[in-house]
Amino acid sequence: MADETIKQAAQEYLAAQFTEDGLTYEEQLDRDAAIALAPAVWKNVVEKVSAMCQEWNSVTKEQTLSCKETALGDLRIRCAGRSHQLVFHFDSKHRLVRVENTAREDYEPKIVLLIQGFASGSGRDARLMRNEEPVNLEMLVVGQLRVLAGLGRKASS
């Protein structure tokens, strides 16, 4: 009886070790993917945000939003006639994208996005995450642009 109990406990220990080692290996692969792909994720952010500003300006038929990448690599957006700005800052060391909107209310939380690797159908990829959830970049940017322009975060129906 004692032999069976020991055998079962040892098997449970081995199963836990394999699971832990597997998670550690997966976490390492995810971290490596995030490190390798973070510049590409940031480039995608810059391209999408810039394209959205251009689309906004084409709809308004004027240069309502000015979107410029600074020498430090930040992306800064200003709205004509407003003193506020929207800044996207990439922290390559920590794989973070900080979104700072001076037009937001003081009680609203600051937005910090994490670039995180994940397993995809073709190997490994990386994406923006916030609060353990993948980020819908388009929705986030539209909401921030609306606040920057002095509109509500959501469109009124």
C-alpha positions as CSV (number, residue, x, y, z in Angstrom):
1,M,0.0,0.0,0.0
2,A,2.8,2.4,0.9
3,D,4.6,1.6,-2.3
4,E,1.5,2.6,-4.4
5,T,1.2,5.9,-2.5
6,I,4.8,6.7,-3.1
7,K,4.6,5.7,-6.7
8,Q,1.5,7.9,-7.2
9,A,3.1,10.8,-5.4
10,A,6.3,10.5,-7.5
11,Q,4.2,10.4,-10.7
12,E,2.3,13.5,-9.7
13,Y,5.6,15.2,-9.0
14,L,6.9,14.3,-12.4
15,A,3.7,15.5,-14.1
16,A,4.0,18.8,-12.3
17,Q,7.6,19.1,-13.3
18,F,6.8,18.5,-16.9
19,T,4.0,21.0,-16.8
20,E,6.2,23.6,-15.1
21,D,9.1,23.0,-17.5
22,G,6.7,23.2,-20.4
23,L,5.3,26.5,-19.2
24,T,8.7,27.9,-18.5
25,Y,9.8,26.9,-22.1
26,E,6.6,28.5,-23.6
27,E,7.2,31.6,-21.5
28,Q,10.8,31.8,-22.8
29,L,9.6,31.4,-26.4
30,D,7.0,34.1,-25.9
31,R,9.6,36.5,-24.4
32,D,12.1,35.8,-27.2
33,A,9.4,36.5,-29.8
34,A,8.4,39.7,-28.0
35,I,12.0,40.9,-27.9
36,A,12.6,40.0,-31.6
37,L,9.3,41.4,-32.9
38,A,8.8,44.5,-30.7
39,P,10.3,46.9,-33.3
40,A,7.9,45.5,-35.9
41,V,5.0,45.8,-33.6
42,W,6.0,49.5,-32.9
43,K,6.4,50.1,-36.6
44,N,2.9,48.7,-37.2
45,V,1.5,51.1,-34.4
46,V,3.2,54.1,-36.1
47,E,1.8,53.1,-39.5
48,K,-1.7,52.5,-38.3
49,V,-1.9,55.7,-36.2
50,S,-0.5,57.8,-39.1
51,A,-2.9,56.3,-41.6
52,M,-5.8,57.0,-39.2
53,C,-4.7,60.6,-38.9
54,Q,-4.5,60.9,-42.7
55,E,-7.9,59.4,-43.1
56,W,-9.3,61.8,-40.5
57,N,-7.8,64.7,-42.4
58,S,-9.2,63.5,-45.7
59,V,-12.7,63.3,-44.2
60,T,-12.4,66.8,-42.7
61,K,-10.7,68.1,-45.9
62,E,-8.2,70.0,-43.8
63,Q,-5.1,69.4,-41.7
64,T,-7.1,68.8,-38.5
65,L,-4.6,66.4,-37.1
66,S,-0.8,66.7,-37.4
67,C,1.0,63.5,-36.7
68,K,4.8,63.5,-36.4
69,E,7.5,61.1,-35.3
70,T,10.0,62.9,-33.1
71,A,13.8,62.4,-33.1
72,L,13.3,60.3,-29.9
73,G,11.0,58.0,-31.8
74,D,7.8,59.1,-30.1
75,L,4.7,59.7,-32.2
76,R,3.0,63.0,-31.4
77,I,-0.4,64.1,-32.6
78,R,-1.9,67.6,-32.3
79,C,-5.3,68.8,-33.2
80,A,-5.7,72.1,-34.9
81,G,-7.0,74.8,-32.5
82,R,-6.4,72.8,-29.4
83,S,-3.5,72.9,-27.0
84,H,-3.5,69.2,-26.1
85,Q,-1.5,66.5,-27.7
86,L,-1.5,62.7,-27.9
87,V,1.8,60.9,-27.5
88,F,2.7,57.3,-28.3
89,H,6.0,56.4,-26.7
90,F,7.8,53.1,-27.3
91,D,10.0,51.8,-24.5
92,S,12.1,49.2,-26.3
93,K,13.9,48.0,-23.2
94,H,10.7,47.0,-21.4
95,R,8.6,46.4,-24.6
96,L,6.0,48.9,-23.6
97,V,3.9,51.4,-25.5
98,R,2.7,54.3,-23.4
99,V,-0.2,56.4,-24.6
100,E,-0.4,59.9,-23.1
101,N,-3.3,62.1,-24.0
102,T,-3.2,65.5,-22.3
103,A,-6.9,66.0,-23.2
104,R,-8.0,63.1,-21.1
105,E,-9.6,63.7,-17.7
106,D,-7.3,63.5,-14.7
107,Y,-9.2,60.6,-13.2
108,E,-8.8,58.5,-16.3
109,P,-6.0,55.9,-16.1
110,K,-2.9,56.2,-18.2
111,I,-2.7,53.6,-21.0
112,V,0.3,51.3,-20.9
113,L,0.4,48.5,-23.5
114,L,2.7,45.5,-23.3
115,I,4.3,43.9,-26.3
116,Q,3.9,40.2,-25.7
117,G,4.8,37.1,-27.7
118,F,2.4,34.3,-28.4
119,A,2.2,31.0,-30.3
120,S,0.5,31.5,-33.7
121,G,-0.3,29.1,-36.6
122,S,3.0,29.9,-38.3
123,G,5.3,29.8,-35.2
124,R,5.6,32.9,-33.0
125,D,4.2,36.4,-33.2
126,A,3.8,39.4,-31.0
127,R,1.0,41.8,-30.2
128,L,-0.1,44.6,-27.9
129,M,-1.7,43.6,-24.7
130,R,-3.5,45.5,-22.0
131,N,-4.9,44.0,-18.8
132,E,-4.0,40.5,-20.0
133,E,-6.2,41.1,-23.2
134,P,-5.1,41.7,-26.8
135,V,-5.6,45.3,-27.8
136,N,-7.9,46.5,-30.6
137,L,-5.5,49.3,-31.8
138,E,-8.1,50.9,-34.1
139,M,-10.7,51.3,-31.4
140,L,-8.1,52.6,-28.9
141,V,-6.8,55.2,-31.3
142,V,-10.2,56.3,-32.4
143,G,-11.2,56.8,-28.8
144,Q,-8.0,58.8,-28.1
145,L,-8.4,60.9,-31.2
146,R,-12.0,61.7,-30.3
147,V,-10.9,62.9,-26.8
148,L,-8.0,64.9,-28.4
149,A,-10.4,66.6,-30.7
150,G,-12.8,67.5,-27.9
151,L,-15.4,65.0,-28.7
152,G,-16.7,62.3,-26.4
153,R,-14.9,59.0,-26.3
154,K,-17.8,57.3,-28.0
155,A,-20.0,58.6,-30.9
156,S,-23.5,59.6,-29.9
157,S,-26.2,57.6,-31.6
